[in-house]
Amino acid sequence: MIIVTGAILARKETFDAVLKLSRDHVERSRAEDGCISHDVHIDTENPLRLFFFERWRDEAALRAHFAVPASREFVRALKGMIVETSGTQIYKTEKIER
């Protein structure tokens, strides 16, 4: 499984638009083949910060997600609306049975 994390800090005046774009992106991504989960959360310490947590079946599914035109459009749409981004962190994981 592949785990992807990242965070963005929205400008106060654009937060509502950034949140809507983010929710739309998450909903669309959840329907993609190989998406196990895709979530966005509002940071409780800084309510202008959104945290993304995604789980993908494998690297091929993630690469397909990145290639979807709407995924690239989402990133482009955020430009100018956010103050900063943590960038995307990608991890290859395996489940540990207990």
C-alpha positions as CSV (number, residue, x, y, z in Angstrom):
1,M,0.0,0.0,0.0
2,I,1.1,3.6,-0.7
3,I,0.4,6.4,1.8
4,V,0.5,10.0,0.8
5,T,0.4,13.0,3.1
6,G,0.5,16.7,2.6
7,A,-0.7,20.0,4.0
8,I,-1.6,23.4,2.7
9,L,-2.1,26.7,4.5
10,A,-4.9,28.7,2.9
11,R,-5.1,32.5,2.9
12,K,-7.9,33.6,5.3
13,E,-9.9,35.3,2.5
14,T,-9.7,32.2,0.2
15,F,-10.2,29.4,2.9
16,D,-13.8,28.6,1.9
17,A,-12.8,28.3,-1.8
18,V,-9.7,26.2,-0.9
19,L,-11.8,23.9,1.3
20,K,-14.4,23.4,-1.5
21,L,-11.8,22.6,-4.1
22,S,-10.2,20.2,-1.6
23,R,-13.4,18.4,-0.8
24,D,-14.3,18.1,-4.5
25,H,-10.8,16.7,-5.2
26,V,-11.1,14.2,-2.4
27,E,-14.6,13.0,-3.5
28,R,-13.4,12.6,-7.1
29,S,-10.2,10.8,-6.1
30,R,-12.1,8.3,-3.9
31,A,-13.8,7.0,-7.1
32,E,-10.5,6.2,-8.8
33,D,-9.3,2.7,-9.2
34,G,-6.9,1.8,-6.5
35,C,-7.9,4.5,-4.0
36,I,-8.4,2.9,-0.6
37,S,-9.1,6.2,1.2
38,H,-8.6,9.9,0.5
39,D,-9.3,12.5,3.2
40,V,-8.8,16.1,4.0
41,H,-8.9,17.4,7.6
42,I,-8.9,20.9,9.1
43,D,-6.0,21.3,11.6
44,T,-7.3,21.9,15.1
45,E,-4.3,24.1,16.0
46,N,-4.5,26.2,12.8
47,P,-7.9,26.2,11.2
48,L,-6.5,27.6,7.9
49,R,-4.3,24.5,7.5
50,L,-5.7,21.5,5.6
51,F,-4.1,18.1,6.0
52,F,-4.4,15.4,3.3
53,F,-4.1,11.7,4.0
54,E,-4.4,9.2,1.2
55,R,-4.0,5.4,0.9
56,W,-3.5,3.8,-2.5
57,R,-3.4,0.1,-3.5
58,D,0.0,0.4,-5.2
59,E,2.3,2.8,-6.9
60,A,0.7,2.3,-10.3
61,A,-2.7,3.5,-8.9
62,L,-1.0,6.5,-7.4
63,R,0.8,7.4,-10.7
64,A,-2.5,7.0,-12.5
65,H,-4.1,9.4,-10.0
66,F,-1.4,12.0,-10.5
67,A,-1.9,11.7,-14.3
68,V,-5.6,12.5,-14.1
69,P,-6.1,16.0,-15.6
70,A,-8.4,17.0,-12.7
71,S,-5.6,16.2,-10.2
72,R,-3.2,18.6,-12.0
73,E,-6.0,21.2,-12.3
74,F,-6.6,21.0,-8.5
75,V,-3.0,21.8,-7.8
76,R,-3.0,24.7,-10.4
77,A,-6.3,26.1,-8.9
78,L,-4.6,26.4,-5.5
79,K,-1.9,28.6,-6.7
80,G,-2.3,32.1,-5.3
81,M,-5.0,30.8,-2.8
82,I,-2.5,29.3,-0.4
83,V,0.3,30.7,1.7
84,E,2.4,27.5,1.8
85,T,2.5,23.8,1.2
86,S,4.3,21.1,3.0
87,G,4.8,19.3,-0.3
88,T,3.7,15.7,-0.8
89,Q,5.2,12.9,1.2
90,I,4.9,9.4,-0.3
91,Y,5.5,6.2,1.7
92,K,5.4,2.5,0.7
93,T,4.0,0.5,3.5
94,E,3.0,-3.0,4.5
95,K,0.5,-4.0,7.0
96,I,1.7,-5.7,10.1
97,E,-0.6,-8.5,11.3
98,R,-1.2,-8.7,15.0
